[in-house]
């Protein structure tokens, strides 16, 4: 199999959410025919790859599991904005630059609610209810972070929805920075330290070419959720 890379997602707060993200240079069947991933790959090959060239994008598929219902498509461009051709095909109606979006496969070609990721410079234009909290978090973790990505939901016509905001920390490289960020997260949030400790041993090296992870802090009215994302077998963000 020739996936570009994988992302393993694990909640560190009180829930048990876990997801696997399969990332492709373009969507096509790579998994065994009898696997649970294959039908989704076949669907995306027939319905997405046949319609548009997504080479050069980060094309990801998340499949259902016992902690996460539904299959999701993620399309992104590392440090670049997504063009109108891609946004139009998937009915992404926001009128500002985005660097990724997420939609359920069931709603892929429909006008529907969707999540978009963007740089913090856009925040002042959205008048989002979680703006102040997002700014406060970015200020707290700025010393450990290369750059931040913010993500929130938008309605079928591109209107801002205020139910949640993600603050995604793309960290600086190095072993010391990893432990410094980990320590600050543990002090601020009630995280499962035993789970977090497992990731200390997951990286064979902390060199930039091989080591990548990022952290997502999800804000909503009910609770704050912290998730850890480990990218392997290499660092795609160079």
C-alpha positions as YAML, in Angstrom:
chain: A
units: angstrom
residues:
- id: 1
  name: UNK
  ca: [0.00, 0.00, 0.00]
- id: 2
  name: UNK
  ca: [1.18, 3.50, -0.78]
- id: 3
  name: UNK
  ca: [-0.54, 5.95, 1.51]
- id: 4
  name: UNK
  ca: [1.26, 9.28, 1.75]
- id: 5
  name: UNK
  ca: [1.15, 9.02, 5.54]
- id: 6
  name: UNK
  ca: [-1.15, 8.30, 8.47]
- id: 7
  name: UNK
  ca: [-2.47, 10.37, 11.35]
- id: 8
  name: UNK
  ca: [-3.51, 8.77, 14.64]
- id: 9
  name: UNK
  ca: [-5.88, 10.92, 16.71]
- id: 10
  name: UNK
  ca: [-6.48, 10.36, 20.43]
- id: 11
  name: UNK
  ca: [-8.46, 12.36, 22.96]
- id: 12
  name: UNK
  ca: [-6.51, 13.28, 26.10]
- id: 13
  name: UNK
  ca: [-9.45, 14.66, 28.07]
- id: 14
  name: UNK
  ca: [-12.21, 12.60, 29.66]
- id: 15
  name: UNK
  ca: [-13.66, 11.03, 26.48]
- id: 16
  name: UNK
  ca: [-12.37, 7.97, 24.64]
- id: 17
  name: UNK
  ca: [-12.41, 9.29, 21.08]
- id: 18
  name: UNK
  ca: [-9.88, 7.80, 18.67]
- id: 19
  name: UNK
  ca: [-9.60, 8.10, 14.89]
- id: 20
  name: UNK
  ca: [-7.30, 6.97, 12.12]
- id: 21
  name: UNK
  ca: [-6.75, 9.25, 9.14]
- id: 22
  name: UNK
  ca: [-5.49, 7.75, 5.88]
- id: 23
  name: UNK
  ca: [-3.76, 10.35, 3.71]
- id: 24
  name: UNK
  ca: [-3.36, 9.98, -0.07]
- id: 25
  name: UNK
  ca: [-1.64, 11.83, -2.89]
- id: 26
  name: UNK
  ca: [-4.93, 11.19, -4.68]
- id: 27
  name: UNK
  ca: [-7.89, 9.02, -3.72]
- id: 28
  name: UNK
  ca: [-7.79, 5.45, -5.02]
- id: 29
  name: UNK
  ca: [-8.35, 1.95, -3.61]
- id: 30
  name: UNK
  ca: [-5.25, 0.89, -1.70]
- id: 31
  name: UNK
  ca: [-6.68, -1.31, 1.04]
- id: 32
  name: UNK
  ca: [-7.63, -4.99, 0.73]
- id: 33
  name: UNK
  ca: [-11.04, -5.48, -0.90]
- id: 34
  name: UNK
  ca: [-12.47, -7.06, 2.26]
- id: 35
  name: UNK
  ca: [-11.29, -4.24, 4.56]
- id: 36
  name: UNK
  ca: [-13.62, -1.64, 6.06]
- id: 37
  name: UNK
  ca: [-11.61, 1.13, 4.39]
- id: 38
  name: UNK
  ca: [-11.89, -0.19, 0.82]
- id: 39
  name: UNK
  ca: [-15.55, 0.82, 0.10]
- id: 40
  name: UNK
  ca: [-14.80, 4.42, 1.07]
- id: 41
  name: UNK
  ca: [-11.64, 4.51, -1.03]
- id: 42
  name: UNK
  ca: [-13.57, 3.12, -4.00]
- id: 43
  name: UNK
  ca: [-16.30, 5.73, -3.53]
- id: 44
  name: UNK
  ca: [-13.78, 8.58, -3.42]
- id: 45
  name: UNK
  ca: [-11.89, 7.23, -6.43]
- id: 46
  name: UNK
  ca: [-15.07, 7.03, -8.49]
- id: 47
  name: UNK
  ca: [-16.67, 10.26, -7.29]
- id: 48
  name: UNK
  ca: [-13.77, 12.58, -6.48]
- id: 49
  name: UNK
  ca: [-10.62, 11.54, -8.35]
- id: 50
  name: UNK
  ca: [-12.66, 11.21, -11.54]
- id: 51
  name: UNK
  ca: [-13.89, 14.81, -11.25]
- id: 52
  name: UNK
  ca: [-10.89, 16.82, -10.11]
- id: 53
  name: UNK
  ca: [-7.11, 16.57, -9.88]
- id: 54
  name: UNK
  ca: [-6.14, 16.77, -6.22]
- id: 55
  name: UNK
  ca: [-2.46, 15.92, -6.60]
- id: 56
  name: UNK
  ca: [-0.49, 18.26, -4.37]
- id: 57
  name: UNK
  ca: [-3.24, 18.40, -1.77]
- id: 58
  name: UNK
  ca: [-3.33, 16.58, 1.54]
- id: 59
  name: UNK
  ca: [-6.26, 14.26, 0.88]
- id: 60
  name: UNK
  ca: [-7.43, 12.39, 3.94]
- id: 61
  name: UNK
  ca: [-10.13, 9.87, 4.75]
- id: 62
  name: UNK
  ca: [-11.43, 9.09, 8.24]
- id: 63
  name: UNK
  ca: [-13.54, 5.96, 8.55]
- id: 64
  name: UNK
  ca: [-16.09, 5.08, 11.27]
- id: 65
  name: UNK
  ca: [-15.06, 3.19, 14.39]
- id: 66
  name: UNK
  ca: [-16.48, 2.39, 17.81]
- id: 67
  name: UNK
  ca: [-15.88, 5.94, 19.08]
- id: 68
  name: UNK
  ca: [-16.61, 7.95, 15.93]
- id: 69
  name: UNK
  ca: [-19.62, 7.65, 13.65]
- id: 70
  name: UNK
  ca: [-19.52, 8.44, 9.96]
- id: 71
  name: UNK
  ca: [-16.81, 8.74, 7.34]
- id: 72
  name: UNK
  ca: [-15.19, 12.09, 6.60]
- id: 73
  name: UNK
  ca: [-13.23, 13.71, 3.79]
- id: 74
  name: UNK
  ca: [-10.47, 16.20, 4.60]
- id: 75
  name: UNK
  ca: [-8.82, 18.30, 1.89]
- id: 76
  name: UNK
  ca: [-5.94, 20.62, 2.73]
- id: 77
  name: UNK
  ca: [-3.02, 22.57, 1.35]
- id: 78
  name: UNK
  ca: [-0.03, 22.97, 3.64]
- id: 79
  name: UNK
  ca: [0.59, 26.70, 4.09]
- id: 80
  name: UNK
  ca: [-1.46, 27.48, 0.98]
- id: 81
  name: UNK
  ca: [-5.09, 28.38, 0.45]
- id: 82
  name: UNK
  ca: [-7.57, 26.18, -1.41]
- id: 83
  name: UNK
  ca: [-8.72, 27.49, -4.78]
- id: 84
  name: UNK
  ca: [-12.27, 28.17, -5.96]
- id: 85
  name: UNK
  ca: [-12.47, 25.08, -8.21]
- id: 86
  name: UNK
  ca: [-12.13, 22.75, -5.23]
- id: 87
  name: UNK
  ca: [-14.37, 24.86, -3.00]
- id: 88
  name: UNK
  ca: [-17.09, 25.00, -5.65]
- id: 89
  name: UNK
  ca: [-17.10, 21.23, -6.25]
- id: 90
  name: UNK
  ca: [-17.70, 20.51, -2.56]
- id: 91
  name: UNK
  ca: [-20.01, 23.51, -1.93]
- id: 92
  name: UNK
  ca: [-17.63, 25.29, 0.41]
- id: 93
  name: UNK
  ca: [-19.17, 28.76, 0.43]
- id: 94
  name: UNK
  ca: [-16.86, 30.75, 2.69]
- id: 95
  name: UNK
  ca: [-15.55, 33.86, 0.94]
- id: 96
  name: UNK
  ca: [-12.05, 33.99, 2.47]
- id: 97
  name: UNK
  ca: [-8.87, 31.88, 2.14]
- id: 98
  name: UNK
  ca: [-8.97, 28.48, 3.86]
- id: 99
  name: UNK
  ca: [-6.21, 25.90, 4.22]
- id: 100
  name: UNK
  ca: [-8.41, 22.86, 4.78]
- id: 101
  name: UNK
  ca: [-12.01, 21.74, 5.02]
- id: 102
  name: UNK
  ca: [-13.82, 18.68, 6.39]
- id: 103
  name: UNK
  ca: [-17.14, 17.22, 5.25]
- id: 104
  name: UNK
  ca: [-19.03, 13.98, 5.90]
- id: 105
  name: UNK
  ca: [-19.00, 11.68, 2.89]
- id: 106
  name: UNK
  ca: [-22.80, 11.58, 3.00]
- id: 107
  name: UNK
  ca: [-22.92, 15.33, 2.33]
- id: 108
  name: UNK
  ca: [-19.92, 15.60, 0.07]
- id: 109
  name: UNK
  ca: [-21.57, 17.25, -2.93]
- id: 110
  name: UNK
  ca: [-24.44, 18.92, -1.08]
- id: 111
  name: UNK
  ca: [-24.78, 22.38, 0.37]
- id: 112
  name: UNK
  ca: [-24.36, 21.55, 4.05]
- id: 113
  name: UNK
  ca: [-22.59, 22.42, 7.27]
- id: 114
  name: UNK
  ca: [-18.81, 22.06, 7.00]
- id: 115
  name: UNK
  ca: [-15.64, 22.78, 8.95]
- id: 116
  name: UNK
  ca: [-12.91, 25.05, 7.57]
- id: 117
  name: UNK
  ca: [-9.39, 25.67, 8.83]
- id: 118
  name: UNK
  ca: [-7.77, 29.07, 8.45]
- id: 119
  name: UNK
  ca: [-4.98, 31.21, 9.83]
- id: 120
  name: UNK
  ca: [-5.58, 33.42, 12.89]
- id: 121
  name: UNK
  ca: [-5.38, 36.60, 10.81]
- id: 122
  name: UNK
  ca: [-8.91, 35.79, 9.64]
- id: 123
  name: UNK
  ca: [-10.35, 35.65, 13.16]
- id: 124
  name: UNK
  ca: [-11.00, 39.38, 13.49]
- id: 125
  name: UNK
  ca: [-13.34, 39.26, 10.49]
- id: 126
  name: UNK
  ca: [-15.56, 36.47, 11.82]
- id: 127
  name: UNK
  ca: [-16.85, 37.99, 15.07]
- id: 128
  name: UNK
  ca: [-16.79, 34.47, 16.52]
- id: 129
  name: UNK
  ca: [-18.05, 33.91, 20.06]
- id: 130
  name: UNK
  ca: [-14.84, 32.02, 20.94]
- id: 131
  name: UNK
  ca: [-12.51, 34.72, 19.60]
- id: 132
  name: UNK
  ca: [-11.30, 35.93, 23.00]
- id: 133
  name: UNK
  ca: [-10.66, 32.40, 24.30]
- id: 134
  name: UNK
  ca: [-8.78, 31.50, 21.13]
- id: 135
  name: UNK
  ca: [-6.57, 34.57, 21.38]
- id: 136
  name: UNK
  ca: [-5.84, 33.80, 25.03]
- id: 137
  name: UNK
  ca: [-4.79, 30.22, 24.19]
- id: 138
  name: UNK
  ca: [-2.56, 31.32, 21.34]
- id: 139
  name: UNK
  ca: [-0.85, 33.80, 23.62]
- id: 140
  name: UNK
  ca: [-0.28, 31.12, 26.27]
- id: 141
  name: UNK
  ca: [1.25, 28.57, 23.88]
- id: 142
  name: UNK
  ca: [3.03, 30.89, 21.44]
- id: 143
  name: UNK
  ca: [6.53, 30.05, 22.72]
- id: 144
  name: UNK
  ca: [6.12, 26.35, 21.86]
- id: 145
  name: UNK
  ca: [4.35, 26.87, 18.54]
- id: 146
  name: UNK
  ca: [5.56, 27.32, 14.97]
- id: 147
  name: UNK
  ca: [2.13, 28.48, 13.88]
- id: 148
  name: UNK
  ca: [-1.53, 28.09, 14.78]
- id: 149
  name: UNK
  ca: [-4.47, 26.99, 12.69]
- id: 150
  name: UNK
  ca: [-8.01, 27.86, 13.73]
- id: 151
  name: UNK
  ca: [-11.03, 25.88, 12.58]
- id: 152
  name: UNK
  ca: [-14.76, 26.34, 12.98]
- id: 153
  name: UNK
  ca: [-18.04, 25.40, 11.35]
- id: 154
  name: UNK
  ca: [-19.89, 27.25, 8.62]
- id: 155
  name: UNK
  ca: [-23.41, 26.86, 7.29]
- id: 156
  name: UNK
  ca: [-24.47, 25.82, 3.81]
- id: 157
  name: UNK
  ca: [-24.21, 29.40, 2.56]
- id: 158
  name: UNK
  ca: [-20.91, 30.14, 4.27]
- id: 159
  name: UNK
  ca: [-22.37, 31.80, 7.36]
- id: 160
  name: UNK
  ca: [-20.38, 31.56, 10.59]
- id: 161
  name: UNK
  ca: [-21.67, 29.02, 13.10]
- id: 162
  name: UNK
  ca: [-20.72, 29.67, 16.71]
- id: 163
  name: UNK
  ca: [-21.02, 26.23, 18.31]
- id: 164
  name: UNK
  ca: [-17.29, 25.53, 18.55]
- id: 165
  name: UNK
  ca: [-13.75, 26.63, 17.68]
- id: 166
  name: UNK
  ca: [-10.61, 24.55, 17.32]
- id: 167
  name: UNK
  ca: [-7.20, 25.96, 18.19]
- id: 168
  name: UNK
  ca: [-4.61, 23.73, 16.52]
- id: 169
  name: UNK
  ca: [-1.02, 23.93, 17.75]
- id: 170
  name: UNK
  ca: [1.63, 23.10, 15.15]
- id: 171
  name: UNK
  ca: [4.64, 22.88, 17.47]
- id: 172
  name: UNK
  ca: [8.25, 23.81, 17.15]
- id: 173
  name: UNK
  ca: [10.56, 20.84, 16.71]
- id: 174
  name: UNK
  ca: [12.80, 19.33, 19.33]
- id: 175
  name: UNK
  ca: [12.59, 17.10, 22.36]
- id: 176
  name: UNK
  ca: [12.74, 19.95, 24.88]
- id: 177
  name: UNK
  ca: [9.87, 21.75, 23.18]
- id: 178
  name: UNK
  ca: [7.75, 18.59, 23.16]
- id: 179
  name: UNK
  ca: [8.10, 18.19, 26.93]
- id: 180
  name: UNK
  ca: [7.61, 21.88, 27.58]
- id: 181
  name: UNK
  ca: [4.34, 21.93, 25.64]
- id: 182
  name: UNK
  ca: [3.22, 18.70, 27.29]
- id: 183
  name: UNK
  ca: [3.90, 20.12, 30.75]
- id: 184
  name: UNK
  ca: [1.90, 23.28, 30.05]
- id: 185
  name: UNK
  ca: [-1.05, 21.29, 28.71]
- id: 186
  name: UNK
  ca: [-1.04, 19.01, 31.76]
- id: 187
  name: UNK
  ca: [-1.04, 21.99, 34.09]
- id: 188
  name: UNK
  ca: [-3.88, 23.77, 32.31]
- id: 189
  name: UNK
  ca: [-6.19, 20.84, 31.58]
- id: 190
  name: UNK
  ca: [-7.30, 17.68, 33.37]
- id: 191
  name: UNK
  ca: [-5.67, 15.29, 30.90]
- id: 192
  name: UNK
  ca: [-5.08, 11.55, 31.07]
- id: 193
  name: UNK
  ca: [-1.37, 11.70, 31.85]
- id: 194
  name: UNK
  ca: [-0.90, 7.94, 31.47]
- id: 195
  name: UNK
  ca: [-2.16, 8.18, 27.89]
- id: 196
  name: UNK
  ca: [-0.07, 11.26, 27.16]
- id: 197
  name: UNK
  ca: [3.00, 9.50, 28.59]
- id: 198
  name: UNK
  ca: [2.63, 6.72, 26.00]
- id: 199
  name: UNK
  ca: [3.52, 9.16, 23.23]
- id: 200
  name: UNK
  ca: [6.87, 9.93, 24.82]
- id: 201
  name: UNK
  ca: [8.05, 6.57, 23.48]
- id: 202
  name: UNK
  ca: [6.31, 6.68, 20.10]
- id: 203
  name: UNK
  ca: [8.97, 8.77, 18.38]
- id: 204
  name: UNK
  ca: [12.16, 7.05, 17.31]
- id: 205
  name: UNK
  ca: [13.74, 10.45, 16.82]
- id: 206
  name: UNK
  ca: [12.90, 14.08, 17.44]
- id: 207
  name: UNK
  ca: [14.60, 15.14, 14.21]
- id: 208
  name: UNK
  ca: [12.56, 17.41, 11.97]
- id: 209
  name: UNK
  ca: [12.46, 14.92, 9.10]
- id: 210
  name: UNK
  ca: [10.86, 12.16, 11.16]
- id: 211
  name: UNK
  ca: [9.04, 13.69, 14.08]
- id: 212
  name: UNK
  ca: [5.68, 15.34, 13.88]
- id: 213
  name: UNK
  ca: [2.66, 15.74, 16.07]
- id: 214
  name: UNK
  ca: [0.14, 18.44, 16.72]
- id: 215
  name: UNK
  ca: [-2.43, 19.25, 19.39]
- id: 216
  name: UNK
  ca: [-6.02, 20.39, 18.97]
- id: 217
  name: UNK
  ca: [-7.90, 22.28, 21.69]
- id: 218
  name: UNK
  ca: [-11.62, 22.25, 20.92]
- id: 219
  name: UNK
  ca: [-13.70, 24.97, 22.58]
- id: 220
  name: UNK
  ca: [-17.47, 24.76, 22.93]
- id: 221
  name: UNK
  ca: [-20.13, 25.69, 25.46]
- id: 222
  name: UNK
  ca: [-20.16, 22.30, 27.17]
- id: 223
  name: UNK
  ca: [-16.50, 21.47, 27.67]
- id: 224
  name: UNK
  ca: [-12.99, 21.86, 26.32]
- id: 225
  name: UNK
  ca: [-11.56, 18.82, 24.54]
- id: 226
  name: UNK
  ca: [-7.84, 18.25, 23.95]
- id: 227
  name: UNK
  ca: [-6.65, 15.82, 21.28]
- id: 228
  name: UNK
  ca: [-3.21, 14.58, 20.29]
- id: 229
  name: UNK
  ca: [-2.37, 13.81, 16.65]
- id: 230
  name: UNK
  ca: [0.66, 11.71, 15.75]
- id: 231
  name: UNK
  ca: [1.75, 11.74, 12.11]
- id: 232
  name: UNK
  ca: [3.78, 8.82, 10.77]
- id: 233
  name: UNK
  ca: [5.94, 7.33, 9.27]
- id: 234
  name: UNK
  ca: [7.44, 10.72, 8.32]
- id: 235
  name: UNK
  ca: [6.84, 14.43, 8.73]
- id: 236
  name: UNK
  ca: [4.69, 15.74, 5.86]
- id: 237
  name: UNK
  ca: [4.82, 19.35, 7.04]
- id: 238
  name: UNK
  ca: [8.37, 20.14, 5.95]
...
